[in-house]
């Protein structure tokens, strides 16, 4: 008698289940890596904007407050060429994020605070 060679239904189901588990593990791992890289990019953009604001302050020291706080929008930093306009966009949806840098004089030094909100350019 002639014997057929091939896979049984049970063997095929086992392979499909194993492939599904591997795909599930891979998808969750890739998603986690993508989310971590977005967070890292966001933090890098914040540091870049703060560094640009500090450079702006060193070149425009007459505009910095001698007491209190002034605000500097990140769009002003982009207009003045201290950062690229892509640095103030959300990597997820490519929309511009309203960023405001608050510059405060604390007696001996200036402190720079990053906030995501609209603001007027009051450092003049």
MOGINOR-V942896 format. One record per helix or strand. SS is the DSSP state (H for helix, E for strand). FROM is the first residue (numbers start at 1). TO is the last residue. If there is no record, write none. Layout:
BEGIN
{{SS FROM TO} {SS FROM TO}}
END
This chain:
BEGIN
{{H 9 59} {E 68 73} {H 74 79} {H 85 88} {E 89 89} {E 96 96} {E 100 105} {E 110 115}}
END
